[in-house]
Amino acid sequence: MSCRQGCGACCVAPSISSFIPGMPGGKPAGTPCLHLLPDKRCAIFESPERPKVCAAFRADLAVCGSSAEEAMQILGWLESETA
């Protein structure tokens, strides 16, 4: 599956504990990443500074569902279950 245009759920729903440029302590769950653009693309997608956890994420129906809203629900649930 390819990333859904205009989604960005993976840049909002999960917490990220590793360094993100401009967010040295990472980010809490439910908080948009500083690098999430208004069109829901990642401003540092091609950068070597992009966190490894972000680079390793692959869109999949099991976590992205059939819509951006469903992706937020699934990723939010996964976050709460693994916190």
mmCIF file of the N, C-alpha and C atoms, coordinates in Angstrom:
data_MODEL
# 
_entry.id   MODEL 
# 
loop_
_atom_site.group_PDB 
_atom_site.id 
_atom_site.type_symbol 
_atom_site.label_atom_id 
_atom_site.label_alt_id 
_atom_site.label_comp_id 
_atom_site.label_asym_id 
_atom_site.label_entity_id 
_atom_site.label_seq_id 
_atom_site.pdbx_PDB_ins_code 
_atom_site.Cartn_x 
_atom_site.Cartn_y 
_atom_site.Cartn_z 
_atom_site.occupancy 
_atom_site.B_iso_or_equiv 
_atom_site.pdbx_formal_charge 
_atom_site.auth_seq_id 
_atom_site.auth_comp_id 
_atom_site.auth_asym_id 
_atom_site.auth_atom_id 
_atom_site.pdbx_PDB_model_num 
ATOM 1   N N  . MET A 1 1  ? 0.847  -1.173 0.000  1.00 0.00 ? 1  MET A N  1 
ATOM 2   C CA . MET A 1 1  ? 0.000  0.000  0.000  1.00 0.00 ? 1  MET A CA 1 
ATOM 3   C C  . MET A 1 1  ? 0.895  1.239  0.000  1.00 0.00 ? 1  MET A C  1 
ATOM 4   N N  . SER A 1 2  ? 0.498  2.254  -0.729 1.00 0.00 ? 2  SER A N  1 
ATOM 5   C CA . SER A 1 2  ? 1.205  3.528  -0.724 1.00 0.00 ? 2  SER A CA 1 
ATOM 6   C C  . SER A 1 2  ? 0.575  4.451  0.310  1.00 0.00 ? 2  SER A C  1 
ATOM 7   N N  . CYS A 1 3  ? 1.353  5.422  0.764  1.00 0.00 ? 3  CYS A N  1 
ATOM 8   C CA . CYS A 1 3  ? 0.794  6.411  1.691  1.00 0.00 ? 3  CYS A CA 1 
ATOM 9   C C  . CYS A 1 3  ? -0.375 7.120  1.036  1.00 0.00 ? 3  CYS A C  1 
ATOM 10  N N  . ARG A 1 4  ? -1.378 7.402  1.828  1.00 0.00 ? 4  ARG A N  1 
ATOM 11  C CA . ARG A 1 4  ? -2.572 8.097  1.362  1.00 0.00 ? 4  ARG A CA 1 
ATOM 12  C C  . ARG A 1 4  ? -2.297 9.598  1.370  1.00 0.00 ? 4  ARG A C  1 
ATOM 13  N N  . GLN A 1 5  ? -2.505 10.259 0.263  1.00 0.00 ? 5  GLN A N  1 
ATOM 14  C CA . GLN A 1 5  ? -2.311 11.707 0.211  1.00 0.00 ? 5  GLN A CA 1 
ATOM 15  C C  . GLN A 1 5  ? -3.243 12.391 1.193  1.00 0.00 ? 5  GLN A C  1 
ATOM 16  N N  . GLY A 1 6  ? -2.718 13.394 1.884  1.00 0.00 ? 6  GLY A N  1 
ATOM 17  C CA . GLY A 1 6  ? -3.531 14.167 2.804  1.00 0.00 ? 6  GLY A CA 1 
ATOM 18  C C  . GLY A 1 6  ? -3.847 13.475 4.110  1.00 0.00 ? 6  GLY A C  1 
ATOM 19  N N  . CYS A 1 7  ? -3.116 12.422 4.464  1.00 0.00 ? 7  CYS A N  1 
ATOM 20  C CA . CYS A 1 7  ? -3.393 11.673 5.696  1.00 0.00 ? 7  CYS A CA 1 
ATOM 21  C C  . CYS A 1 7  ? -2.571 12.221 6.863  1.00 0.00 ? 7  CYS A C  1 
ATOM 22  N N  . GLY A 1 8  ? -1.311 11.867 6.927  1.00 0.00 ? 8  GLY A N  1 
ATOM 23  C CA . GLY A 1 8  ? -0.438 12.346 7.999  1.00 0.00 ? 8  GLY A CA 1 
ATOM 24  C C  . GLY A 1 8  ? -0.675 11.739 9.367  1.00 0.00 ? 8  GLY A C  1 
ATOM 25  N N  . ALA A 1 9  ? -1.527 10.722 9.455  1.00 0.00 ? 9  ALA A N  1 
ATOM 26  C CA . ALA A 1 9  ? -1.834 10.128 10.759 1.00 0.00 ? 9  ALA A CA 1 
ATOM 27  C C  . ALA A 1 9  ? -0.585 9.598  11.466 1.00 0.00 ? 9  ALA A C  1 
ATOM 28  N N  . CYS A 1 10 ? 0.350  9.042  10.703 1.00 0.00 ? 10 CYS A N  1 
ATOM 29  C CA . CYS A 1 10 ? 1.565  8.496  11.308 1.00 0.00 ? 10 CYS A CA 1 
ATOM 30  C C  . CYS A 1 10 ? 2.481  9.603  11.837 1.00 0.00 ? 10 CYS A C  1 
ATOM 31  N N  . CYS A 1 11 ? 2.216  10.852 11.461 1.00 0.00 ? 11 CYS A N  1 
ATOM 32  C CA . CYS A 1 11 ? 3.002  11.995 11.936 1.00 0.00 ? 11 CYS A CA 1 
ATOM 33  C C  . CYS A 1 11 ? 2.307  12.701 13.099 1.00 0.00 ? 11 CYS A C  1 
ATOM 34  N N  . VAL A 1 12 ? 1.146  12.199 13.490 1.00 0.00 ? 12 VAL A N  1 
ATOM 35  C CA . VAL A 1 12 ? 0.370  12.811 14.579 1.00 0.00 ? 12 VAL A CA 1 
ATOM 36  C C  . VAL A 1 12 ? 0.103  11.808 15.692 1.00 0.00 ? 12 VAL A C  1 
ATOM 37  N N  . ALA A 1 13 ? -0.492 10.671 15.362 1.00 0.00 ? 13 ALA A N  1 
ATOM 38  C CA . ALA A 1 13 ? -1.001 9.735  16.373 1.00 0.00 ? 13 ALA A CA 1 
ATOM 39  C C  . ALA A 1 13 ? 0.058  9.143  17.297 1.00 0.00 ? 13 ALA A C  1 
ATOM 40  N N  . PRO A 1 14 ? 1.161  8.605  16.779 1.00 0.00 ? 14 PRO A N  1 
ATOM 41  C CA . PRO A 1 14 ? 2.107  7.955  17.689 1.00 0.00 ? 14 PRO A CA 1 
ATOM 42  C C  . PRO A 1 14 ? 3.049  8.940  18.386 1.00 0.00 ? 14 PRO A C  1 
ATOM 43  N N  . SER A 1 15 ? 3.520  8.507  19.546 1.00 0.00 ? 15 SER A N  1 
ATOM 44  C CA . SER A 1 15 ? 4.608  9.253  20.194 1.00 0.00 ? 15 SER A CA 1 
ATOM 45  C C  . SER A 1 15 ? 5.910  8.844  19.509 1.00 0.00 ? 15 SER A C  1 
ATOM 46  N N  . ILE A 1 16 ? 6.867  9.737  19.528 1.00 0.00 ? 16 ILE A N  1 
ATOM 47  C CA . ILE A 1 16 ? 8.203  9.433  19.010 1.00 0.00 ? 16 ILE A CA 1 
ATOM 48  C C  . ILE A 1 16 ? 9.180  9.843  20.093 1.00 0.00 ? 16 ILE A C  1 
ATOM 49  N N  . SER A 1 17 ? 9.934  8.894  20.595 1.00 0.00 ? 17 SER A N  1 
ATOM 50  C CA . SER A 1 17 ? 10.842 9.183  21.703 1.00 0.00 ? 17 SER A CA 1 
ATOM 51  C C  . SER A 1 17 ? 12.239 9.579  21.247 1.00 0.00 ? 17 SER A C  1 
ATOM 52  N N  . SER A 1 18 ? 12.533 9.391  19.982 1.00 0.00 ? 18 SER A N  1 
ATOM 53  C CA . SER A 1 18 ? 13.864 9.732  19.479 1.00 0.00 ? 18 SER A CA 1 
ATOM 54  C C  . SER A 1 18 ? 13.924 11.188 19.018 1.00 0.00 ? 18 SER A C  1 
ATOM 55  N N  . PHE A 1 19 ? 15.120 11.667 18.841 1.00 0.00 ? 19 PHE A N  1 
ATOM 56  C CA . PHE A 1 19 ? 15.377 13.030 18.390 1.00 0.00 ? 19 PHE A CA 1 
ATOM 57  C C  . PHE A 1 19 ? 14.736 13.291 17.038 1.00 0.00 ? 19 PHE A C  1 
ATOM 58  N N  . ILE A 1 20 ? 14.069 14.424 16.938 1.00 0.00 ? 20 ILE A N  1 
ATOM 59  C CA . ILE A 1 20 ? 13.540 14.940 15.678 1.00 0.00 ? 20 ILE A CA 1 
ATOM 60  C C  . ILE A 1 20 ? 14.124 16.347 15.563 1.00 0.00 ? 20 ILE A C  1 
ATOM 61  N N  . PRO A 1 21 ? 14.654 16.735 14.408 1.00 0.00 ? 21 PRO A N  1 
ATOM 62  C CA . PRO A 1 21 ? 15.171 18.098 14.288 1.00 0.00 ? 21 PRO A CA 1 
ATOM 63  C C  . PRO A 1 21 ? 14.123 19.121 14.732 1.00 0.00 ? 21 PRO A C  1 
ATOM 64  N N  . GLY A 1 22 ? 14.506 19.977 15.662 1.00 0.00 ? 22 GLY A N  1 
ATOM 65  C CA . GLY A 1 22 ? 13.575 20.965 16.200 1.00 0.00 ? 22 GLY A CA 1 
ATOM 66  C C  . GLY A 1 22 ? 12.728 20.442 17.346 1.00 0.00 ? 22 GLY A C  1 
ATOM 67  N N  . MET A 1 23 ? 12.771 19.142 17.581 1.00 0.00 ? 23 MET A N  1 
ATOM 68  C CA . MET A 1 23 ? 12.026 18.496 18.668 1.00 0.00 ? 23 MET A CA 1 
ATOM 69  C C  . MET A 1 23 ? 12.977 17.491 19.324 1.00 0.00 ? 23 MET A C  1 
ATOM 70  N N  . PRO A 1 24 ? 13.987 17.980 20.040 1.00 0.00 ? 24 PRO A N  1 
ATOM 71  C CA . PRO A 1 24 ? 15.039 17.092 20.542 1.00 0.00 ? 24 PRO A CA 1 
ATOM 72  C C  . PRO A 1 24 ? 14.553 15.981 21.471 1.00 0.00 ? 24 PRO A C  1 
ATOM 73  N N  . GLY A 1 25 ? 13.436 16.188 22.140 1.00 0.00 ? 25 GLY A N  1 
ATOM 74  C CA . GLY A 1 25 ? 12.898 15.158 23.024 1.00 0.00 ? 25 GLY A CA 1 
ATOM 75  C C  . GLY A 1 25 ? 11.853 14.293 22.348 1.00 0.00 ? 25 GLY A C  1 
ATOM 76  N N  . GLY A 1 26 ? 11.725 14.400 21.044 1.00 0.00 ? 26 GLY A N  1 
ATOM 77  C CA . GLY A 1 26 ? 10.690 13.659 20.335 1.00 0.00 ? 26 GLY A CA 1 
ATOM 78  C C  . GLY A 1 26 ? 9.360  14.387 20.424 1.00 0.00 ? 26 GLY A C  1 
ATOM 79  N N  . LYS A 1 27 ? 8.263  13.630 20.352 1.00 0.00 ? 27 LYS A N  1 
ATOM 80  C CA . LYS A 1 27 ? 6.944  14.241 20.430 1.00 0.00 ? 27 LYS A CA 1 
ATOM 81  C C  . LYS A 1 27 ? 5.958  13.306 21.123 1.00 0.00 ? 27 LYS A C  1 
ATOM 82  N N  . PRO A 1 28 ? 5.012  13.876 21.847 1.00 0.00 ? 28 PRO A N  1 
ATOM 83  C CA . PRO A 1 28 ? 3.994  13.024 22.476 1.00 0.00 ? 28 PRO A CA 1 
ATOM 84  C C  . PRO A 1 28 ? 2.938  12.568 21.479 1.00 0.00 ? 28 PRO A C  1 
ATOM 85  N N  . ALA A 1 29 ? 2.261  11.506 21.828 1.00 0.00 ? 29 ALA A N  1 
ATOM 86  C CA . ALA A 1 29 ? 1.162  10.993 21.002 1.00 0.00 ? 29 ALA A CA 1 
ATOM 87  C C  . ALA A 1 29 ? 0.101  12.068 20.824 1.00 0.00 ? 29 ALA A C  1 
ATOM 88  N N  . GLY A 1 30 ? -0.461 12.124 19.631 1.00 0.00 ? 30 GLY A N  1 
ATOM 89  C CA . GLY A 1 30 ? -1.524 13.074 19.353 1.00 0.00 ? 30 GLY A CA 1 
ATOM 90  C C  . GLY A 1 30 ? -1.049 14.467 18.986 1.00 0.00 ? 30 GLY A C  1 
ATOM 91  N N  . THR A 1 31 ? 0.247  14.699 19.019 1.00 0.00 ? 31 THR A N  1 
ATOM 92  C CA . THR A 1 31 ? 0.825  15.997 18.678 1.00 0.00 ? 31 THR A CA 1 
ATOM 93  C C  . THR A 1 31 ? 1.428  15.915 17.282 1.00 0.00 ? 31 THR A C  1 
ATOM 94  N N  . PRO A 1 32 ? 1.053  16.819 16.386 1.00 0.00 ? 32 PRO A N  1 
ATOM 95  C CA . PRO A 1 32 ? 1.649  16.785 15.048 1.00 0.00 ? 32 PRO A CA 1 
ATOM 96  C C  . PRO A 1 32 ? 3.153  17.049 15.116 1.00 0.00 ? 32 PRO A C  1 
ATOM 97  N N  . CYS A 1 33 ? 3.888  16.349 14.301 1.00 0.00 ? 33 CYS A N  1 
ATOM 98  C CA . CYS A 1 33 ? 5.317  16.594 14.183 1.00 0.00 ? 33 CYS A CA 1 
ATOM 99  C C  . CYS A 1 33 ? 5.514  18.001 13.625 1.00 0.00 ? 33 CYS A C  1 
ATOM 100 N N  . LEU A 1 34 ? 6.543  18.657 14.079 1.00 0.00 ? 34 LEU A N  1 
ATOM 101 C CA . LEU A 1 34 ? 6.904  19.991 13.624 1.00 0.00 ? 34 LEU A CA 1 
ATOM 102 C C  . LEU A 1 34 ? 7.100  20.045 12.107 1.00 0.00 ? 34 LEU A C  1 
ATOM 103 N N  . HIS A 1 35 ? 7.454  18.925 11.511 1.00 0.00 ? 35 HIS A N  1 
ATOM 104 C CA . HIS A 1 35 ? 7.771  18.869 10.083 1.00 0.00 ? 35 HIS A CA 1 
ATOM 105 C C  . HIS A 1 35 ? 6.597  18.426 9.200  1.00 0.00 ? 35 HIS A C  1 
ATOM 106 N N  . LEU A 1 36 ? 5.423  18.285 9.799  1.00 0.00 ? 36 LEU A N  1 
ATOM 107 C CA . LEU A 1 36 ? 4.237  17.926 9.021  1.00 0.00 ? 36 LEU A CA 1 
ATOM 108 C C  . LEU A 1 36 ? 3.731  19.184 8.322  1.00 0.00 ? 36 LEU A C  1 
ATOM 109 N N  . LEU A 1 37 ? 3.755  19.156 7.006  1.00 0.00 ? 37 LEU A N  1 
ATOM 110 C CA . LEU A 1 37 ? 3.350  20.309 6.201  1.00 0.00 ? 37 LEU A CA 1 
ATOM 111 C C  . LEU A 1 37 ? 1.826  20.427 6.152  1.00 0.00 ? 37 LEU A C  1 
ATOM 112 N N  . PRO A 1 38 ? 1.293  21.586 5.790  1.00 0.00 ? 38 PRO A N  1 
ATOM 113 C CA . PRO A 1 38 ? -0.161 21.750 5.718  1.00 0.00 ? 38 PRO A CA 1 
ATOM 114 C C  . PRO A 1 38 ? -0.863 20.730 4.809  1.00 0.00 ? 38 PRO A C  1 
ATOM 115 N N  . ASP A 1 39 ? -0.146 20.248 3.777  1.00 0.00 ? 39 ASP A N  1 
ATOM 116 C CA . ASP A 1 39 ? -0.758 19.245 2.897  1.00 0.00 ? 39 ASP A CA 1 
ATOM 117 C C  . ASP A 1 39 ? -0.525 17.821 3.401  1.00 0.00 ? 39 ASP A C  1 
ATOM 118 N N  . LYS A 1 40 ? -0.055 17.704 4.650  1.00 0.00 ? 40 LYS A N  1 
ATOM 119 C CA . LYS A 1 40 ? 0.156  16.428 5.356  1.00 0.00 ? 40 LYS A CA 1 
ATOM 120 C C  . LYS A 1 40 ? 1.330  15.614 4.817  1.00 0.00 ? 40 LYS A C  1 
ATOM 121 N N  . ARG A 1 41 ? 2.277  16.274 4.158  1.00 0.00 ? 41 ARG A N  1 
ATOM 122 C CA . ARG A 1 41 ? 3.520  15.606 3.752  1.00 0.00 ? 41 ARG A CA 1 
ATOM 123 C C  . ARG A 1 41 ? 4.602  15.966 4.753  1.00 0.00 ? 41 ARG A C  1 
ATOM 124 N N  . CYS A 1 42 ? 5.663  15.172 4.779  1.00 0.00 ? 42 CYS A N  1 
ATOM 125 C CA . CYS A 1 42 ? 6.786  15.385 5.687  1.00 0.00 ? 42 CYS A CA 1 
ATOM 126 C C  . CYS A 1 42 ? 7.832  16.284 5.032  1.00 0.00 ? 42 CYS A C  1 
ATOM 127 N N  . ALA A 1 43 ? 8.171  17.370 5.688  1.00 0.00 ? 43 ALA A N  1 
ATOM 128 C CA . ALA A 1 43 ? 9.160  18.314 5.157  1.00 0.00 ? 43 ALA A CA 1 
ATOM 129 C C  . ALA A 1 43 ? 10.573 17.741 5.169  1.00 0.00 ? 43 ALA A C  1 
ATOM 130 N N  . ILE A 1 44 ? 10.826 16.714 5.984  1.00 0.00 ? 44 ILE A N  1 
ATOM 131 C CA . ILE A 1 44 ? 12.182 16.140 6.062  1.00 0.00 ? 44 ILE A CA 1 
ATOM 132 C C  . ILE A 1 44 ? 12.211 14.694 5.559  1.00 0.00 ? 44 ILE A C  1 
ATOM 133 N N  . PHE A 1 45 ? 11.241 14.340 4.733  1.00 0.00 ? 45 PHE A N  1 
ATOM 134 C CA . PHE A 1 45 ? 11.118 12.962 4.253  1.00 0.00 ? 45 PHE A CA 1 
ATOM 135 C C  . PHE A 1 45 ? 12.411 12.436 3.638  1.00 0.00 ? 45 PHE A C  1 
ATOM 136 N N  . GLU A 1 46 ? 13.095 13.229 2.853  1.00 0.00 ? 46 GLU A N  1 
ATOM 137 C CA . GLU A 1 46 ? 14.328 12.804 2.185  1.00 0.00 ? 46 GLU A CA 1 
ATOM 138 C C  . GLU A 1 46 ? 15.588 13.092 2.998  1.00 0.00 ? 46 GLU A C  1 
ATOM 139 N N  . SER A 1 47 ? 15.450 13.686 4.164  1.00 0.00 ? 47 SER A N  1 
ATOM 140 C CA . SER A 1 47 ? 16.599 14.094 4.972  1.00 0.00 ? 47 SER A CA 1 
ATOM 141 C C  . SER A 1 47 ? 17.189 12.928 5.763  1.00 0.00 ? 47 SER A C  1 
ATOM 142 N N  . PRO A 1 48 ? 18.509 12.869 5.882  1.00 0.00 ? 48 PRO A N  1 
ATOM 143 C CA . PRO A 1 48 ? 19.120 11.854 6.737  1.00 0.00 ? 48 PRO A CA 1 
ATOM 144 C C  . PRO A 1 48 ? 18.822 12.096 8.218  1.00 0.00 ? 48 PRO A C  1 
ATOM 145 N N  . GLU A 1 49 ? 18.324 13.285 8.555  1.00 0.00 ? 49 GLU A N  1 
ATOM 146 C CA . GLU A 1 49 ? 17.963 13.584 9.942  1.00 0.00 ? 49 GLU A CA 1 
ATOM 147 C C  . GLU A 1 49 ? 16.591 13.049 10.327 1.00 0.00 ? 49 GLU A C  1 
ATOM 148 N N  . ARG A 1 50 ? 15.860 12.564 9.359  1.00 0.00 ? 50 ARG A N  1 
ATOM 149 C CA . ARG A 1 50 ? 14.540 11.985 9.642  1.00 0.00 ? 50 ARG A CA 1 
ATOM 150 C C  . ARG A 1 50 ? 14.725 10.811 10.603 1.00 0.00 ? 50 ARG A C  1 
ATOM 151 N N  . PRO A 1 51 ? 13.930 10.746 11.679 1.00 0.00 ? 51 PRO A N  1 
ATOM 152 C CA . PRO A 1 51 ? 14.087 9.651  12.642 1.00 0.00 ? 51 PRO A CA 1 
ATOM 153 C C  . PRO A 1 51 ? 13.969 8.278  11.985 1.00 0.00 ? 51 PRO A C  1 
ATOM 154 N N  . LYS A 1 52 ? 14.767 7.345  12.471 1.00 0.00 ? 52 LYS A N  1 
ATOM 155 C CA . LYS A 1 52 ? 14.751 5.988  11.921 1.00 0.00 ? 52 LYS A CA 1 
ATOM 156 C C  . LYS A 1 52 ? 13.375 5.342  12.049 1.00 0.00 ? 52 LYS A C  1 
ATOM 157 N N  . VAL A 1 53 ? 12.685 5.625  13.144 1.00 0.00 ? 53 VAL A N  1 
ATOM 158 C CA . VAL A 1 53 ? 11.352 5.042  13.331 1.00 0.00 ? 53 VAL A CA 1 
ATOM 159 C C  . VAL A 1 53 ? 10.403 5.529  12.240 1.00 0.00 ? 53 VAL A C  1 
ATOM 160 N N  . CYS A 1 54 ? 10.560 6.763  11.807 1.00 0.00 ? 54 CYS A N  1 
ATOM 161 C CA . CYS A 1 54 ? 9.722  7.306  10.726 1.00 0.00 ? 54 CYS A CA 1 
ATOM 162 C C  . CYS A 1 54 ? 10.099 6.677  9.386  1.00 0.00 ? 54 CYS A C  1 
ATOM 163 N N  . ALA A 1 55 ? 11.391 6.569  9.145  1.00 0.00 ? 55 ALA A N  1 
ATOM 164 C CA . ALA A 1 55 ? 11.860 5.995  7.883  1.00 0.00 ? 55 ALA A CA 1 
ATOM 165 C C  . ALA A 1 55 ? 11.461 4.524  7.759  1.00 0.00 ? 55 ALA A C  1 
ATOM 166 N N  . ALA A 1 56 ? 11.356 3.831  8.882  1.00 0.00 ? 56 ALA A N  1 
ATOM 167 C CA . ALA A 1 56 ? 11.018 2.402  8.861  1.00 0.00 ? 56 ALA A CA 1 
ATOM 168 C C  . ALA A 1 56 ? 9.516  2.154  8.705  1.00 0.00 ? 56 ALA A C  1 
ATOM 169 N N  . PHE A 1 57 ? 8.703  3.167  8.976  1.00 0.00 ? 57 PHE A N  1 
ATOM 170 C CA . PHE A 1 57 ? 7.250  2.979  8.893  1.00 0.00 ? 57 PHE A CA 1 
ATOM 171 C C  . PHE A 1 57 ? 6.830  2.746  7.446  1.00 0.00 ? 57 PHE A C  1 
ATOM 172 N N  . ARG A 1 58 ? 5.983  1.763  7.239  1.00 0.00 ? 58 ARG A N  1 
ATOM 173 C CA . ARG A 1 58 ? 5.440  1.461  5.922  1.00 0.00 ? 58 ARG A CA 1 
ATOM 174 C C  . ARG A 1 58 ? 3.918  1.456  6.010  1.00 0.00 ? 58 ARG A C  1 
ATOM 175 N N  . ALA A 1 59 ? 3.290  2.155  5.094  1.00 0.00 ? 59 ALA A N  1 
ATOM 176 C CA . ALA A 1 59 ? 1.829  2.163  5.053  1.00 0.00 ? 59 ALA A CA 1 
ATOM 177 C C  . ALA A 1 59 ? 1.321  0.747  4.830  1.00 0.00 ? 59 ALA A C  1 
ATOM 178 N N  . ASP A 1 60 ? 0.310  0.382  5.589  1.00 0.00 ? 60 ASP A N  1 
ATOM 179 C CA . ASP A 1 60 ? -0.268 -0.949 5.496  1.00 0.00 ? 60 ASP A CA 1 
ATOM 180 C C  . ASP A 1 60 ? -1.733 -0.847 5.904  1.00 0.00 ? 60 ASP A C  1 
ATOM 181 N N  . LEU A 1 61 ? -2.593 -1.576 5.236  1.00 0.00 ? 61 LEU A N  1 
ATOM 182 C CA . LEU A 1 61 ? -4.015 -1.543 5.534  1.00 0.00 ? 61 LEU A CA 1 
ATOM 183 C C  . LEU A 1 61 ? -4.294 -1.836 7.010  1.00 0.00 ? 61 LEU A C  1 
ATOM 184 N N  . ALA A 1 62 ? -3.487 -2.692 7.632  1.00 0.00 ? 62 ALA A N  1 
ATOM 185 C CA . ALA A 1 62 ? -3.695 -3.064 9.035  1.00 0.00 ? 62 ALA A CA 1 
ATOM 186 C C  . ALA A 1 62 ? -3.530 -1.883 9.984  1.00 0.00 ? 62 ALA A C  1 
ATOM 187 N N  . VAL A 1 63 ? -2.693 -0.926 9.652  1.00 0.00 ? 63 VAL A N  1 
ATOM 188 C CA . VAL A 1 63 ? -2.488 0.237  10.531 1.00 0.00 ? 63 VAL A CA 1 
ATOM 189 C C  . VAL A 1 63 ? -3.040 1.524  9.939  1.00 0.00 ? 63 VAL A C  1 
ATOM 190 N N  . CYS A 1 64 ? -3.240 1.562  8.637  1.00 0.00 ? 64 CYS A N  1 
ATOM 191 C CA . CYS A 1 64 ? -3.722 2.778  7.978  1.00 0.00 ? 64 CYS A CA 1 
ATOM 192 C C  . CYS A 1 64 ? -5.212 2.746  7.675  1.00 0.00 ? 64 CYS A C  1 
ATOM 193 N N  . GLY A 1 65 ? -5.799 1.571  7.737  1.00 0.00 ? 65 GLY A N  1 
ATOM 194 C CA . GLY A 1 65 ? -7.225 1.452  7.476  1.00 0.00 ? 65 GLY A CA 1 
ATOM 195 C C  . GLY A 1 65 ? -7.600 1.940  6.090  1.00 0.00 ? 65 GLY A C  1 
ATOM 196 N N  . SER A 1 66 ? -8.846 2.367  5.951  1.00 0.00 ? 66 SER A N  1 
ATOM 197 C CA . SER A 1 66 ? -9.343 2.772  4.641  1.00 0.00 ? 66 SER A CA 1 
ATOM 198 C C  . SER A 1 66 ? -9.500 4.285  4.505  1.00 0.00 ? 66 SER A C  1 
ATOM 199 N N  . SER A 1 67 ? -9.114 5.031  5.550  1.00 0.00 ? 67 SER A N  1 
ATOM 200 C CA . SER A 1 67 ? -9.218 6.497  5.492  1.00 0.00 ? 67 SER A CA 1 
ATOM 201 C C  . SER A 1 67 ? -8.239 7.110  6.496  1.00 0.00 ? 67 SER A C  1 
ATOM 202 N N  . ALA A 1 68 ? -8.020 8.397  6.365  1.00 0.00 ? 68 ALA A N  1 
ATOM 203 C CA . ALA A 1 68 ? -7.159 9.102  7.323  1.00 0.00 ? 68 ALA A CA 1 
ATOM 204 C C  . ALA A 1 68 ? -7.748 9.018  8.732  1.00 0.00 ? 68 ALA A C  1 
ATOM 205 N N  . GLU A 1 69 ? -9.054 9.130  8.832  1.00 0.00 ? 69 GLU A N  1 
ATOM 206 C CA . GLU A 1 69 ? -9.711 9.060  10.139 1.00 0.00 ? 69 GLU A CA 1 
ATOM 207 C C  . GLU A 1 69 ? -9.517 7.685  10.776 1.00 0.00 ? 69 GLU A C  1 
ATOM 208 N N  . GLU A 1 70 ? -9.662 6.646  9.967  1.00 0.00 ? 70 GLU A N  1 
ATOM 209 C CA . GLU A 1 70 ? -9.462 5.287  10.483 1.00 0.00 ? 70 GLU A CA 1 
ATOM 210 C C  . GLU A 1 70 ? -8.009 5.073  10.876 1.00 0.00 ? 70 GLU A C  1 
ATOM 211 N N  . ALA A 1 71 ? -7.076 5.623  10.113 1.00 0.00 ? 71 ALA A N  1 
ATOM 212 C CA . ALA A 1 71 ? -5.652 5.521  10.451 1.00 0.00 ? 71 ALA A CA 1 
ATOM 213 C C  . ALA A 1 71 ? -5.390 6.163  11.809 1.00 0.00 ? 71 ALA A C  1 
ATOM 214 N N  . MET A 1 72 ? -5.979 7.326  12.074 1.00 0.00 ? 72 MET A N  1 
ATOM 215 C CA . MET A 1 72 ? -5.803 7.985  13.378 1.00 0.00 ? 72 MET A CA 1 
ATOM 216 C C  . MET A 1 72 ? -6.346 7.110  14.503 1.00 0.00 ? 72 MET A C  1 
ATOM 217 N N  . GLN A 1 73 ? -7.493 6.474  14.268 1.00 0.00 ? 73 GLN A N  1 
ATOM 218 C CA . GLN A 1 73 ? -8.074 5.605  15.290 1.00 0.00 ? 73 GLN A CA 1 
ATOM 219 C C  . GLN A 1 73 ? -7.183 4.395  15.552 1.00 0.00 ? 73 GLN A C  1 
ATOM 220 N N  . ILE A 1 74 ? -6.755 3.735  14.503 1.00 0.00 ? 74 ILE A N  1 
ATOM 221 C CA . ILE A 1 74 ? -5.931 2.524  14.658 1.00 0.00 ? 74 ILE A CA 1 
ATOM 222 C C  . ILE A 1 74 ? -4.592 2.864  15.298 1.00 0.00 ? 74 ILE A C  1 
ATOM 223 N N  . LEU A 1 75 ? -3.923 3.877  14.759 1.00 0.00 ? 75 LEU A N  1 
ATOM 224 C CA . LEU A 1 75 ? -2.609 4.249  15.308 1.00 0.00 ? 75 LEU A CA 1 
ATOM 225 C C  . LEU A 1 75 ? -2.738 4.760  16.741 1.00 0.00 ? 75 LEU A C  1 
ATOM 226 N N  . GLY A 1 76 ? -3.810 5.468  17.039 1.00 0.00 ? 76 GLY A N  1 
ATOM 227 C CA . GLY A 1 76 ? -4.050 5.921  18.413 1.00 0.00 ? 76 GLY A CA 1 
ATOM 228 C C  . GLY A 1 76 ? -4.268 4.742  19.355 1.00 0.00 ? 76 GLY A C  1 
ATOM 229 N N  . TRP A 1 77 ? -5.019 3.753  18.899 1.00 0.00 ? 77 TRP A N  1 
ATOM 230 C CA . TRP A 1 77 ? -5.248 2.555  19.708 1.00 0.00 ? 77 TRP A CA 1 
ATOM 231 C C  . TRP A 1 77 ? -3.936 1.809  19.927 1.00 0.00 ? 77 TRP A C  1 
ATOM 232 N N  . LEU A 1 78 ? -3.156 1.633  18.868 1.00 0.00 ? 78 LEU A N  1 
ATOM 233 C CA . LEU A 1 78 ? -1.859 0.950  18.997 1.00 0.00 ? 78 LEU A CA 1 
ATOM 234 C C  . LEU A 1 78 ? -0.951 1.696  19.971 1.00 0.00 ? 78 LEU A C  1 
ATOM 235 N N  . GLU A 1 79 ? -0.961 3.004  19.899 1.00 0.00 ? 79 GLU A N  1 
ATOM 236 C CA . GLU A 1 79 ? -0.161 3.821  20.826 1.00 0.00 ? 79 GLU A CA 1 
ATOM 237 C C  . GLU A 1 79 ? -0.572 3.567  22.261 1.00 0.00 ? 79 GLU A C  1 
ATOM 238 N N  . SER A 1 80 ? -1.878 3.580  22.525 1.00 0.00 ? 80 SER A N  1 
ATOM 239 C CA . SER A 1 80 ? -2.345 3.381  23.905 1.00 0.00 ? 80 SER A CA 1 
ATOM 240 C C  . SER A 1 80 ? -2.059 1.964  24.395 1.00 0.00 ? 80 SER A C  1 
ATOM 241 N N  . GLU A 1 81 ? -2.110 0.985  23.511 1.00 0.00 ? 81 GLU A N  1 
ATOM 242 C CA . GLU A 1 81 ? -1.856 -0.409 23.897 1.00 0.00 ? 81 GLU A CA 1 
ATOM 243 C C  . GLU A 1 81 ? -0.379 -0.699 24.147 1.00 0.00 ? 81 GLU A C  1 
ATOM 244 N N  . THR A 1 82 ? 0.489  0.117  23.584 1.00 0.00 ? 82 THR A N  1 
ATOM 245 C CA . THR A 1 82 ? 1.927  -0.133 23.727 1.00 0.00 ? 82 THR A CA 1 
ATOM 246 C C  . THR A 1 82 ? 2.630  0.899  24.612 1.00 0.00 ? 82 THR A C  1 
ATOM 247 N N  . ALA A 1 83 ? 1.860  1.819  25.183 1.00 0.00 ? 83 ALA A N  1 
ATOM 248 C CA . ALA A 1 83 ? 2.440  2.866  26.031 1.00 0.00 ? 83 ALA A CA 1 
ATOM 249 C C  . ALA A 1 83 ? 2.991  2.303  27.330 1.00 0.00 ? 83 ALA A C  1 
# 
